[in-house]
Amino acid sequence: VANTETTEQPNTGDTSDGARCSVLGASDLRRFLDATLPPYMVPSAFVLLDTLPLTPNGKLDRKALPAPEADRRDAEQSYVGPRVPVEEQLVAIWSEILGVEPIGIFDNFFQLGGHSLQATRMMSRVAETFGVELPLRSFFEAPRIADLALLITQQRSVEVEQDELAQLLSQLEGLSEDEIKAFLSS
């Protein structure tokens, strides 16, 4: 991908019409797309080519395109392993579904090659493993293990609070008015 800017002075990167051409790296392109597209629409990998392979008819030769490198992680992003059991279990689920290792807690599901069908499978496994039902939309809004672990933990605490409230309500319903008055006055 090339970025063209018009310049007053010629330099070694100039084109014949006075425009300077600079090549963007994959991380620059990813930053731009992250700022303009939803996370699930940003490609999982970029392959920089000097020219696109063409068929004898002048059309794009898709079969001749090189495969992306196995390690799709940006060089500037460092690996951070799981810190808590919830994150460890999520890493295992992601590794199984995506077929990628290692997976860090700040890696983006979609940048690792995941797509919507795999996201649906992953959320089903989350419900199975953790006993929480999270909407698929919440995953598209928070596609990293650290974010998902936080959502799971929050959902679990809400469910525990609801169970505790239900128990307290049940206990209160079993009390007489005198017992309730005595309890409130103490």
N, C-alpha and C positions, 0 to 999 in steps of 0.2 A: 504494500500500500504506500503510495507516495503522497506527500503533502506539498503542494505547490504554492509559493508565495511570490508576488511581484516585487522585484527589487530595482533600485536605481542603478547600482553598480554591479557590473559582472564579476563573477568569481568562478572557481573551478566547477561548481555545481550548477552553473547556469545552463539553461536551455537556449535555443536560438532566438526565442522571443523575449529574452530578458527575465524570465521567471526562474527562481531558484527552486530546485527540487531537493527535498530531504526525505530520507527513508525513515518511516516510523518502525519502531520495534514492537514486538508482541505485547510487551507490558504497557507501552504508550497506547496502543490500539485498544487493549483491554480496559484501561482507565477511561478512555473516551467512550467506549460502548457501555461501561458500567454506569457512567453519568447520564447516558441518553436512553438506555433500554432497561426493561425489567431484567433481573438476574437470570431468569430461565431462558431468555432470548440471546444471551451473550454466548458465542461459540465456546465450546470446551477446549478447543485447541486452535492454534494458528500455525500455518506453515508459510514461511516467507519464500517466494519464488521470484527469480529474475523475469521469467516469462511463463505464461500458461501453456501447457502442452495442447497442441491442436491436432485434429484429425486432418487427413488430406483435403477434406471439404472445408477446412477453416473453422470448424466448430470445436468447442472445448472437448478434449479427450479425457473424460473423467477417469478412465481406467489407468491412464498414465500419471495421474496425480499421486504424489508421494503420500504415504501414510504419516499421520502425526507421530511425533516421538512418544515413547511409552510414558515418560515422566511429563505430565502436563502441568505441573506446578510451576508458577512463575518463579524465576530465580531469586527475586527480591522477597518472596514470602518464605519465612522460615517454618520448619516443621515444629509443631507443638503437640506432643502426645496427650492421650487422655489422662485426666487428673482424678477423676472420681469413677465409681463403678458404672453409673449411667452412661458416661461418655465411652467407657470401655465396651459396653454392650452395643452402643450405637456404632462404634468403629467396626465391630465384628459384623453387624448387619450391613453396613455400607460396603465393606470389603467383599462380602458374599454377593451382594446385588451388583456392584460395579465391576468386580474383578480387578480392583486396584489396591495396591499396597505400596508404601504405608499411607495411611490417611490420618491427617492431623485434625485437631478439633476446630481449626479456623479455615479448613479447606471448604470450598464451595462445591456442593453436590453437583451442580450443573457444569462447573468448570472441570470437574473430574470425569465428565462424559455422561453424567446422568441425564435422563429425559423424563417427561411427564409420566410415562407408563412405569418406569422404574421408581419414580417418586411415589406412585400409588402403591406399588408393591412394598416399598420401604415403610410407608405409613401404616400399612396393614400389619407388617411385622412389629412395628412399634406398639400398636394396639395389643397385639398378641403377647409381646414380651413384657410390657410395662402395665398393661391393664388400663390404659387411658385412651380415650378417643379424641384425637385432635383433628380439626378440619384440615384437609389437604391444602387449602389456601394459606394456612399458617406456616406450612413448610415452604411454600413458594416465597413467602415474605421473610423467612429466616432459614436459608438453606445451608447453614453450617452446623456442625455437631454441637458446638458450644451453645448456639442459640436454641437448638432443638432440645438439648438436655435441660436448659432453663425452662422451656415451655412444659416439658414432661414433669419436672420437679414442681413447678407452680400448679399444674393441673392436679397432681397427686395431693398437694397440700390443701387445695380447695376441696377435693373429695373427702379428705380426712376431716376437715373442718365441718363439712356437711354431715358426715357420719356422727361426729361428736355432738353437733347441734341436734340431730335427730334423737340421739340417746338422752340428752338433757331434757328435750321436750317430752320424751316418753316418761322420764322420771318425774317431771313436773306434773304431767297429766295424772299420775298415780297418787299425788299428794292431795290431802284435804285442804280446805281453805285455812284452817287453823295452822296447819303445818307450813303452808306458804307464807302466812303472816309472820310466823315465828322465824322462818328462814330469812325473810326480808328485813326484819327488825334487828337481826344479829349482825 
